Amino acid sequence: MFDLANFTPWTLFSDVGILCGLLLIGKFLRVKIRLIQKLFIPPSLLAGLLGLIFGPNGLGWLPLSGNIGTYAAILIAVVFGALPLSSPSFKVKEVARRVGPMWAFSQLGMLFQWAVMGLFGLLVLRLIWPDLNAAFGVMLPTGFYGGHGTAAAIGSAFDGLGWDEATSLGMTTATIGVIVAILGGLLFIKIATKKGQTSYLADFNQLPDEYRSGLLPEDKREPTAIGTTSPISIDSHMFHLSLVIVAAFGGYMMSKGVKMAWPKLELPVFSCAFVVGMLIKLAFNKAGAATYIDPRTTGSISSSATDLLVACGVASIKLGVVVKYAVPLVVLTLVGIAVTIFSVFYFGRHLNRKDWFEKSIFAWGWWTGTMAMGIALLRIVDPKQASRAMDDYALAYLPCAPVEILLITFVPILFAAGQGLWLMLGCLVLSLLILVLAKRLKWWVPGERQK
């Protein structure tokens, strides 16, 4: 909860200063400690863990305010506001022609994890622990498929609907998910190399040092942005930052406006920010000025916000909530890992004709941790991106994104209204329909896969 009574601009400055310092410490640890390098633990996660241990929810040595959980909710609005400004335009026919099977794999994995875990929470866990919230099961996909960003979004929505423990539970599963993504991914890669299932990596020890340390040598550095405005008028980075912040702030105002008009309707700020971002991009397209938006710059802003979001989210976890739900949380996590392994490697083997393992290991990193973890694991097995898995996923995910945003938006609303069971059954039915479609269109190939 935001502590307005004790908040000043210097409170914000102090919190950001401490969090940025923790990010730098996390990066230093990644560079210097071999175990952290071998496990590919991101500095943002290290920063969050340090904030959790030494911050107000731990030992209390760091003077972080009680507002860091609210910062996560704001940062996810920034991330979603930047998404439309960072995404290329696409045509449905192009997606269907080129990456139909990849779309089916991505969409199926999303819906299947939400459906199975939501139903598991409703129909199994609540029989054992009747006092659990009806939405306890969806805390697994909130953290695994969604990551810390979705945990912040859904947590803040549930908080507004009367369940203030959701954020800590979502952040906990997201943190566990990143660890599972790393440890499980490295294990699967080592097994696959021994079985000859990898197309571009014969030996796990072939990895270059920059993948482990995260520091790029001079000959491998590339620009992360292109200036589209002259600094004599406005700095290009400030121009793009303004676009993203306006999208996020516009989402906040839209959410408040809807709440004023219909008090019982609580639209999440991040969903509204995505809509405002789309409107900004549409306006630039109509004005013939779309080329002045550099997707790499807005993507960099989004990535920076994500790093801070992870640090804030992990540091804001209330350990008392985790201890309170420790046993059902362990059960939920173990079942979630099993469901995700099945989704990734069973569906992956049958919906990817070529380079199935490379595409599946990317999905493993994404569906347990974050998109960044998926990219990191993919780069291990496909360092030269010969499989084109990233290109295919980028195109296939575009039609998946609206479904994901609708899920994140309406899961809290419908569960709070007692309609969670029907939503999860709907997701399961859609999963089955995608399987039927894949088989009818001959995207599904039975039997052993070719590499």
C-alpha positions as CSV (number, residue, x, y, z in Angstrom):
1,M,0.0,0.0,0.0
2,F,1.3,3.4,-0.9
3,D,2.4,5.4,2.2
4,L,1.4,8.9,1.1
5,A,1.7,10.5,4.6
6,N,5.4,9.9,4.8
7,F,6.2,10.2,1.1
8,T,8.3,13.1,-0.4
9,P,10.2,13.4,-3.7
10,W,13.3,12.6,-1.7
11,T,11.7,9.3,-0.7
12,L,11.4,8.4,-4.3
13,F,14.9,9.5,-5.0
14,S,16.3,7.5,-2.1
15,D,14.4,4.3,-3.2
16,V,15.5,4.6,-6.8
17,G,19.1,5.3,-5.7
18,I,19.2,2.2,-3.5
19,L,17.6,0.0,-6.1
20,C,20.0,1.2,-8.8
21,G,22.9,0.6,-6.4
22,L,21.6,-3.0,-5.8
23,L,21.4,-3.5,-9.6
24,L,25.0,-2.5,-9.9
25,I,26.0,-4.8,-7.1
26,G,24.0,-7.6,-8.8
27,K,25.9,-7.0,-12.0
28,F,29.2,-7.0,-10.1
29,L,28.3,-10.3,-8.5
30,R,27.4,-11.7,-11.9
31,V,30.8,-10.7,-13.4
32,K,32.9,-11.9,-10.4
33,I,31.2,-15.1,-9.1
34,R,31.5,-18.1,-11.3
35,L,28.6,-20.0,-9.7
36,I,26.3,-17.1,-10.5
37,Q,27.6,-17.1,-14.1
38,K,27.1,-20.8,-14.5
39,L,23.5,-20.4,-13.3
40,F,22.9,-17.3,-15.5
41,I,21.2,-15.5,-12.6
42,P,20.2,-12.0,-13.9
43,P,21.4,-9.0,-11.9
44,S,17.8,-7.7,-11.5
45,L,16.9,-10.9,-9.5
46,L,20.1,-10.6,-7.4
47,A,19.2,-7.0,-6.7
48,G,15.7,-8.0,-5.6
49,L,17.0,-10.7,-3.4
50,L,19.4,-8.3,-1.7
51,G,16.6,-5.9,-1.2
52,L,14.4,-8.6,0.3
53,I,17.1,-9.8,2.7
54,F,18.4,-6.4,3.8
55,G,15.3,-4.3,3.2
56,P,12.3,-3.6,5.4
57,N,10.8,-7.1,4.8
58,G,14.1,-8.7,5.9
59,L,16.8,-7.4,8.2
60,G,15.8,-3.8,7.9
61,W,19.3,-2.5,7.1
62,L,18.4,-0.7,3.9
63,P,16.1,2.3,4.3
64,L,13.8,1.4,1.5
65,S,10.3,2.8,1.9
66,G,7.1,0.8,2.0
67,N,6.3,2.0,-1.5
68,I,8.4,-0.4,-3.5
69,G,5.5,-2.7,-4.2
70,T,3.5,0.2,-5.7
71,Y,6.5,1.1,-7.9
72,A,6.2,-2.4,-9.4
73,A,2.6,-1.6,-10.4
74,I,3.6,1.7,-12.0
75,L,6.6,0.1,-13.8
76,I,4.4,-2.6,-15.4
77,A,2.2,0.2,-16.8
78,V,5.4,1.6,-18.4
79,V,6.3,-1.8,-19.8
80,F,2.8,-2.3,-21.3
81,G,2.7,1.2,-22.6
82,A,5.9,0.7,-24.5
83,L,4.8,-2.6,-26.0
84,P,2.8,-1.3,-29.0
85,L,5.5,1.3,-29.6
86,S,8.1,-1.5,-29.8
87,S,6.2,-4.0,-31.9
88,P,6.3,-4.1,-35.7
89,S,3.0,-4.2,-37.7
90,F,1.9,-7.6,-38.9
91,K,-0.7,-9.2,-41.2
92,V,-2.7,-12.1,-40.1
93,K,-2.1,-13.9,-43.4
94,E,1.6,-13.6,-43.0
95,V,1.5,-15.1,-39.5
96,A,-0.7,-18.0,-40.6
97,R,1.5,-18.8,-43.7
98,R,4.9,-18.6,-42.0
99,V,4.5,-19.5,-38.3
100,G,1.1,-21.1,-37.9
101,P,2.5,-24.1,-35.9
102,M,4.6,-21.7,-33.8
103,W,1.5,-19.7,-33.0
104,A,-0.4,-22.8,-32.0
105,F,2.5,-23.9,-29.8
106,S,2.7,-20.4,-28.1
107,Q,-1.0,-20.0,-27.7
108,L,-1.5,-23.5,-26.5
109,G,1.2,-23.3,-23.9
110,M,-0.3,-20.1,-22.5
111,L,-3.9,-21.3,-22.3
112,F,-3.0,-24.8,-21.1
113,Q,-0.9,-23.6,-18.1
114,W,-3.5,-21.1,-17.0
115,A,-6.4,-23.6,-17.4
116,V,-4.8,-26.6,-15.7
117,M,-3.3,-24.7,-12.8
118,G,-6.4,-22.6,-12.3
119,L,-8.6,-25.7,-12.2
120,F,-6.1,-27.5,-10.0
121,G,-6.3,-24.7,-7.4
122,L,-10.1,-24.6,-7.6
123,L,-10.9,-28.3,-7.6
124,V,-8.0,-29.9,-5.8
125,L,-6.1,-27.5,-3.5
126,R,-9.3,-26.0,-2.1
127,L,-10.5,-29.4,-1.1
128,I,-7.4,-29.9,1.0
129,W,-7.1,-26.3,2.2
130,P,-10.7,-24.8,2.1
131,D,-9.5,-21.4,3.3
132,L,-7.4,-20.8,0.2
133,N,-8.5,-18.0,-2.1
134,A,-10.3,-19.3,-5.2
135,A,-7.6,-17.7,-7.4
136,F,-4.7,-19.4,-5.5
137,G,-4.1,-21.7,-8.4
138,V,-3.6,-19.0,-11.0
139,M,-0.7,-17.6,-8.9
140,L,1.4,-20.2,-10.7
141,P,0.9,-19.0,-14.3
142,T,0.9,-15.4,-13.0
143,G,4.5,-15.9,-11.9
144,F,5.6,-18.6,-14.4
145,Y,4.2,-17.7,-17.7
146,G,3.7,-14.0,-16.8
147,G,6.8,-13.3,-14.7
148,H,7.3,-10.5,-12.3
149,G,5.5,-8.0,-14.5
150,T,2.3,-10.0,-14.6
151,A,2.6,-10.6,-10.9
152,A,2.7,-6.9,-10.3
153,A,-0.2,-6.3,-12.6
154,I,-2.5,-9.1,-11.3
155,G,-1.4,-8.5,-7.7
156,S,-2.3,-4.8,-7.9
157,A,-5.7,-5.7,-9.5
158,F,-6.4,-8.2,-6.7
159,D,-5.3,-5.8,-4.1
160,G,-7.9,-3.3,-5.4
161,L,-10.5,-6.1,-5.2
162,G,-9.7,-7.0,-1.6
163,W,-7.0,-9.7,-1.8
164,D,-3.7,-8.0,-0.7
165,E,-1.7,-11.3,-0.5
166,A,-1.8,-11.9,-4.3
167,T,1.2,-9.7,-5.1
168,S,3.5,-11.5,-2.6
169,L,2.3,-14.9,-3.9
170,G,2.7,-13.9,-7.5
171,M,6.2,-12.4,-6.9
172,T,7.2,-15.5,-5.1
173,T,6.2,-17.9,-7.9
174,A,7.8,-15.5,-10.4
175,T,11.1,-15.6,-8.5
176,I,10.9,-19.4,-8.2
177,G,10.1,-19.5,-11.9
178,V,13.3,-17.7,-12.9
179,I,15.3,-20.1,-10.8
180,V,13.5,-23.1,-12.3
181,A,14.0,-21.7,-15.8
182,I,17.7,-21.4,-15.2
183,L,18.4,-24.7,-13.4
184,G,15.9,-26.7,-15.5
185,G,17.0,-25.2,-18.8
186,L,20.7,-25.9,-18.2
187,L,19.8,-29.5,-17.2
188,F,17.7,-30.0,-20.3
189,I,20.4,-28.6,-22.5
190,K,23.1,-30.9,-21.1
191,I,20.8,-33.9,-21.6
192,A,19.9,-32.9,-25.1
193,T,23.5,-32.4,-26.2
194,K,24.4,-35.9,-24.9
195,K,21.4,-37.3,-26.8
196,G,22.3,-35.4,-30.0
197,Q,19.0,-33.5,-30.0
198,T,20.6,-30.0,-30.4
199,S,21.1,-28.8,-34.0
200,Y,23.8,-26.2,-33.4
201,L,25.5,-27.1,-30.1
202,A,27.6,-30.2,-29.7
203,D,29.1,-29.4,-26.4
204,F,27.7,-27.3,-23.5
205,N,31.2,-26.1,-22.7
206,Q,31.4,-24.3,-26.1
207,L,29.7,-21.2,-24.7
208,P,31.6,-17.9,-25.0
209,D,32.5,-16.0,-21.8
210,E,30.2,-13.0,-22.6
211,Y,27.1,-15.3,-22.2
212,R,28.2,-16.1,-18.7
213,S,29.5,-12.7,-17.5
214,G,27.1,-10.5,-19.5
215,L,29.9,-8.2,-20.6
216,L,30.3,-7.7,-24.3
217,P,33.8,-7.3,-25.8
218,E,34.3,-4.3,-28.1
219,D,34.0,-6.2,-31.3
220,K,30.5,-7.6,-30.4
221,R,28.9,-4.3,-29.2
222,E,26.0,-2.9,-31.2
223,P,24.0,0.3,-30.8
224,T,20.8,-0.2,-28.8
225,A,19.0,2.8,-30.3
226,I,18.8,5.2,-33.3
227,G,18.2,8.9,-32.8
228,T,15.2,10.1,-34.6
229,T,15.1,13.7,-33.4
230,S,17.8,16.4,-33.3
231,P,19.2,17.1,-29.8
232,I,18.9,20.8,-30.7
233,S,15.1,20.4,-30.3
234,I,14.7,17.4,-27.9
235,D,16.9,14.5,-27.1
236,S,15.8,11.4,-28.9
237,H,15.8,9.3,-25.8
238,M,13.8,11.9,-23.9
239,F,11.3,12.0,-26.8
240,H,10.8,8.2,-26.7
241,L,10.7,8.2,-22.9
242,S,7.9,10.9,-23.0
243,L,5.9,8.7,-25.4
244,V,6.1,5.8,-23.1
245,I,5.4,7.7,-20.0
246,V,2.4,9.5,-21.6
247,A,1.1,6.0,-22.6
248,A,1.4,4.8,-19.0
249,F,0.0,7.9,-17.5
250,G,-2.9,7.9,-20.1
251,G,-3.6,4.3,-19.0
252,Y,-3.8,5.5,-15.4
253,M,-6.2,8.3,-16.3
254,M,-8.3,6.0,-18.4
255,S,-8.5,3.4,-15.5
256,K,-9.6,6.2,-13.1
257,G,-12.1,7.6,-15.6
258,V,-13.7,4.2,-16.1
259,K,-13.8,3.7,-12.3
260,M,-15.6,7.0,-11.8
261,A,-18.1,6.2,-14.5
262,W,-18.7,2.6,-13.5
263,P,-17.6,2.2,-9.8
264,K,-17.9,-1.6,-9.9
265,L,-15.6,-2.0,-13.0
266,E,-11.9,-2.0,-12.1
267,L,-9.8,-1.9,-15.3
268,P,-6.1,-2.5,-14.6
269,V,-3.8,0.4,-15.4
270,F,-1.4,-1.7,-17.4
271,S,-4.2,-2.8,-19.8
272,C,-5.3,0.7,-20.3
273,A,-1.7,1.8,-20.9
274,F,-1.4,-0.8,-23.6
275,V,-4.5,0.6,-25.3
276,V,-3.2,4.2,-25.0
277,G,0.1,3.0,-26.5
278,M,-1.7,1.5,-29.4
279,L,-3.6,4.8,-30.0
280,I,-0.4,6.7,-29.9
281,K,1.2,4.4,-32.5
282,L,-2.0,4.6,-34.7
283,A,-1.9,8.4,-34.5
284,F,1.8,8.3,-35.7
285,N,0.9,5.9,-38.5
286,K,-2.0,8.1,-39.6
287,A,0.2,11.2,-39.6
288,G,2.9,9.4,-41.6
289,A,5.3,9.9,-38.7
290,A,5.8,6.3,-37.6
291,T,9.4,6.3,-38.7
292,Y,10.2,8.7,-35.9
293,I,9.4,6.0,-33.3
294,D,12.5,3.8,-32.9
295,P,11.4,0.4,-31.6
296,R,14.8,-0.3,-30.2
297,T,14.7,2.8,-28.1
298,T,11.2,2.1,-26.7
299,G,12.3,-1.5,-26.3
300,S,15.3,-0.4,-24.3
301,I,13.1,1.8,-22.1
302,S,10.8,-1.2,-21.5
303,S,13.7,-3.5,-20.6
304,S,15.1,-0.9,-18.2
305,A,11.7,-0.6,-16.5
306,T,11.5,-4.4,-16.3
307,D,14.9,-4.6,-14.6
308,L,13.7,-2.2,-11.9
309,L,10.3,-3.9,-11.8
310,V,12.0,-7.3,-10.9
311,A,14.1,-5.7,-8.3
312,C,11.1,-3.9,-6.7
313,G,8.9,-6.9,-7.0
314,V,11.2,-9.4,-5.3
315,A,12.2,-6.9,-2.6
316,S,8.5,-6.2,-1.8
317,I,7.7,-9.9,-1.1
318,K,6.1,-10.3,2.4
319,L,7.9,-13.3,3.9
320,G,5.0,-13.8,6.3
321,V,2.6,-14.4,3.4
322,V,5.0,-17.0,1.9
323,V,5.4,-18.8,5.2
324,K,1.6,-18.8,5.7
325,Y,1.0,-20.5,2.4
326,A,4.3,-22.5,2.3
327,V,2.8,-26.0,2.0
328,P,0.1,-25.4,-0.7
329,L,2.6,-23.1,-2.5
330,V,5.1,-26.0,-2.7
331,V,2.4,-28.4,-4.0
332,L,1.3,-25.8,-6.5
333,T,4.9,-25.2,-7.7
334,L,5.7,-28.9,-8.2
335,V,2.5,-29.5,-10.1
336,G,3.1,-26.4,-12.2
337,I,6.7,-27.5,-13.1
338,A,5.3,-30.9,-14.2
339,V,2.6,-29.3,-16.3
340,T,5.1,-26.9,-17.9
341,I,7.6,-29.7,-18.8
342,F,4.8,-31.6,-20.5
343,S,3.6,-28.5,-22.4
344,V,7.0,-27.5,-23.5
345,F,8.5,-30.8,-24.6
346,Y,5.4,-32.8,-25.7
347,F,3.7,-30.0,-27.6
348,G,7.1,-28.7,-28.8
349,R,8.1,-32.0,-30.3
350,H,4.9,-32.3,-32.3
351,L,4.4,-28.7,-33.3
352,N,7.9,-27.8,-34.5
353,R,9.0,-29.6,-37.6
354,K,12.6,-28.4,-37.5
355,D,14.9,-27.4,-34.6
356,W,12.3,-28.6,-32.2
357,F,14.6,-28.5,-29.2
358,E,15.8,-25.0,-29.8
359,K,12.3,-23.7,-30.0
360,S,11.2,-25.7,-27.0
361,I,14.0,-24.6,-24.8
362,F,13.1,-21.0,-25.6
363,A,9.5,-21.8,-24.6
364,W,10.8,-23.4,-21.3
365,G,12.6,-20.2,-20.4
366,W,9.7,-18.1,-21.3
367,W,6.9,-20.2,-19.7
368,T,8.7,-20.6,-16.4
369,G,10.7,-17.4,-16.1
370,T,10.7,-14.5,-18.5
371,M,11.2,-13.8,-22.2
372,A,14.7,-12.8,-21.4
373,M,15.4,-16.2,-19.8
374,G,14.0,-17.8,-23.0
375,I,16.4,-15.8,-25.1
376,A,19.4,-16.6,-22.8
377,L,18.7,-20.3,-23.1
378,L,18.2,-20.1,-26.9
379,R,21.5,-18.3,-27.3
380,I,23.2,-21.2,-25.5
381,V,21.9,-23.8,-28.0
382,D,21.7,-21.6,-31.0
383,P,24.4,-18.9,-30.6
384,K,24.2,-17.8,-34.3
385,Q,20.4,-17.8,-34.4
386,A,20.4,-20.2,-37.3
387,S,17.1,-21.7,-36.2
388,R,15.3,-18.4,-36.7
389,A,13.4,-19.3,-33.5
390,M,13.5,-15.7,-32.3
391,D,12.1,-14.3,-35.6
392,D,9.3,-16.9,-35.6
393,Y,8.4,-16.4,-32.0
394,A,8.3,-12.6,-32.4
395,L,5.9,-13.0,-35.3
396,A,3.8,-15.7,-33.7
397,Y,3.5,-13.9,-30.4
398,L,1.8,-10.8,-31.9
399,P,-1.6,-12.4,-32.2
400,C,-1.0,-14.1,-28.8
401,A,-0.4,-10.8,-27.0
402,P,-4.1,-9.6,-27.0
403,V,-5.2,-13.0,-25.5
404,E,-2.6,-12.7,-22.8
405,I,-3.6,-9.1,-22.0
406,L,-7.3,-10.1,-21.9
407,L,-6.4,-12.9,-19.5
408,I,-4.4,-10.7,-17.2
409,T,-7.2,-8.1,-17.3
410,F,-10.1,-10.3,-16.6
411,V,-8.7,-13.1,-14.3
412,P,-8.9,-10.8,-11.2
413,I,-12.3,-9.4,-12.2
414,L,-13.9,-12.8,-12.9
415,F,-12.4,-14.6,-9.9
416,A,-13.5,-11.8,-7.6
417,A,-17.0,-12.1,-9.1
418,G,-17.0,-15.9,-8.5
419,Q,-16.7,-16.8,-12.2
420,G,-13.2,-18.1,-12.2
421,L,-14.2,-21.7,-12.8
422,W,-15.9,-20.8,-16.1
423,L,-13.0,-18.7,-17.2
424,M,-10.5,-21.6,-16.6
425,L,-12.9,-24.1,-18.4
426,G,-13.0,-21.7,-21.3
427,C,-9.2,-21.6,-21.5
428,L,-9.2,-25.4,-21.4
429,V,-11.8,-25.6,-24.2
430,L,-9.8,-23.1,-26.3
431,S,-6.6,-25.3,-25.8
432,L,-8.4,-28.3,-27.1
433,L,-9.7,-26.4,-30.1
434,I,-6.2,-25.2,-30.9
435,L,-5.1,-28.9,-30.8
436,V,-7.9,-29.9,-33.2
437,L,-7.0,-27.0,-35.5
438,A,-3.3,-28.0,-35.5
439,K,-4.2,-31.5,-36.5
440,R,-6.7,-30.4,-39.2
441,L,-4.2,-28.1,-40.7
442,K,-1.5,-30.8,-40.5
443,W,0.7,-28.6,-38.2
444,W,0.7,-31.5,-35.7
445,V,3.1,-34.3,-36.8
446,P,2.9,-37.6,-34.9
447,G,5.9,-39.9,-34.2
448,E,9.5,-39.1,-33.8
449,R,10.7,-35.6,-34.8
450,Q,13.4,-34.7,-37.2
451,K,16.0,-32.2,-36.1
